[in-house]
Amino acid sequence: MRTAELLASGLTQARYALTAARTTAPRRSRLSGTHDMTTLATLLAGVPHSVRTAFTARTLAP
């Protein structure tokens, strides 16, 4: 991969992690690790709403 592609991939992963941390964050700040990602809701928290909507429409809709 080229450096630009690696950077874009890293930024996407960081955005997902930040969204997941904000969604499941306790009242005070703490570091989240992969061991905290144990439920479906936590795993999906970082997936953008538009991606979940498209998945639902294409895969789960009648």
NORGIDA-V168717 format. One record per run of one state. SS is the DSSP state (alpha for helix, beta for strand, coil for the rest). FROM is the first residue (numbers start at 1). TO is the last residue. If there is no record, write none. Layout:
ss=SS from=FROM to=TO
ss=SS from=FROM to=TO
//
This chain:
ss=coil from=1 to=2
ss=alpha from=3 to=24
ss=coil from=25 to=33
ss=alpha from=34 to=36
ss=coil from=37 to=39
ss=alpha from=40 to=44
ss=coil from=45 to=48
ss=alpha from=49 to=60
ss=coil from=61 to=62
//
